[in-house]
Amino acid sequence: MFNTLKNAWRIPDLRKKLLYTLLIIIAFRFGSVVPVPFLNVSALNTLMASANETALGYINMLTGGAFANATLFAMGITPYINSSIIIQLLTVAIPALERMAKEGEEGRKKIAAITRYTTVGLGLIQGTAYYFYLRNNNITLYKEGFSAVFTAIIIVLTFTAGTALIMWMGEQINQKGVGNGISIILFAGIVARLPVTMGQIWSYFSAAMQSPESYGKYFVFAPLFIILFLAVIWVIVFMNDSERRIPVQYAKKVVGRKVYGGQSTFLPIKVTMSGVMPVIFASAILSIPSTIRLFVGEPTGFWKGFFNAFSSTGWLYSVLYLLLIVVFAYFYMTIQYNPIEMANNLRTNNGTIPGIRPGRPTAEFISKILSKITLIGAIFLAFVAILPILYSNLTGMYGLSMGGTSVIIMVGVALETVKQIESQMMMRHYKGFLLSLIHISEPTRPISIS
């Protein structure tokens, strides 16, 4: 990876893209530390310290600490993710949106515009919810009269403007930078929390040194977390490169005196074909109860137990997390792969899978393979996402900022970005090779001497 970045830095065009992406990341981190006005910062820090073990702590992790500090980018990129989920689901359910998605480039632009408007609307709703949460916990400075109304408008509009700005920054990375903009911003926020995680692990280790009788178990559990963290990274990289290869045989075709085809190849299907999106979508869905809780304030009775069940350390959260990851993995599989279309393409190009008849049997065979591979990939994603939750419950090391979801996102985005850089380097390599061939093939002009 470091060699790829080093080689990309030597290419002027890629160097400009890397610098532009770095500039956007710096601007994102700057906006993540600029607090909104009219807040009691000390009271806010106390409140968020107690809420770190709930789903609010997970939202804070995705925003790189911006949520806990109520900064310009406190809403993070979650409104855009939720908007993308909603629009993709509606595209499948509403025929008008489905036709729009099939209109080519113009249709995609319309879908993107609808997604932007939905993002701003969701940012406004979540910003309003966060304001009520701050007001109900006595974090805002003004609570009565015109000052309270003015404070509410400023805070909510600031959160909404931050949502729109961060969405625009992600689109700018897509156009002028390197990698997927939304993923890069998520990656930057998660990496920014790494020092906090290391500090939390050190605090557990320090507690074990100061009081071995009470906290001696952390002598083992704290280093074990780091070992487990590195092992999970290795497993994610291994699974990211794993694929199921379906053999394909192309029949020979005689055209005149030439023979075409007759080749043996394979149809690659990645185990993690949907990448980190099922994890991101599942996390975004499970953050909805926390958003509702921001509106209603501190619940009592039945609702208190209901919302506590959706904390990031609760059993209900873990079960729903696992199920949603599996559901979204299959949902993405149906979007990305169409077995009937794949079987028709093979038959059109005189390709067959050995031992499988062309047409419907081939489509059924590919569908069965896709279903099995998707299940393996979904179980892998769910296991990695839930592993830190289980580790915290078994060891008592709560409040760690780095969970399985963040590790999957961080490693997945890093690998995808490096692959994109490599593909752009390869394109420039072939482009230079073709230009050199054109230059060599040009006839030399005679030199006239006057």
Secondary structure, DSSP 8 states (H G I E B T S, - for coil): -HHHHHHHHTSHHHHHHHHHHHHHHHHHHHHTS-B-SSB-HHHHHHHHHHTTTSHHHHHHHHTTTTTTTTBTTTTTTHHHHHHHHHHHHHHHH-HHHHHHHTSTHHHHHHHHHHHHHHHHHHHHHHHHHHHHHHHHTT-BS--SHHHHHHHHHHHHHHHHHHHHHHHHHHHHHHHHSSS-HHHHHHHHHHHHTHHHHHHHHHHHHHHHHH-HHHHTTHHHHHHHHHHHHHHHHHHHHHHHT-EEEEEEEE-EEEETTEEEE--EEEEEEETTTTTTHHHHHHHHHHTHHHHHHHHH-S--THHHHHHHHTSTTSHHHHHHHHHHHHHHHHHHHHHH--HHHHHHHHHHTTEE-TTS-TTHHHHHHHHHHHHHHHHHHHHHHHHHHHHHHHHHHHH-----S--HHHHHHHHHHHHHHHHHHHHHHHHHHHHHHHHHHHHHHS--------
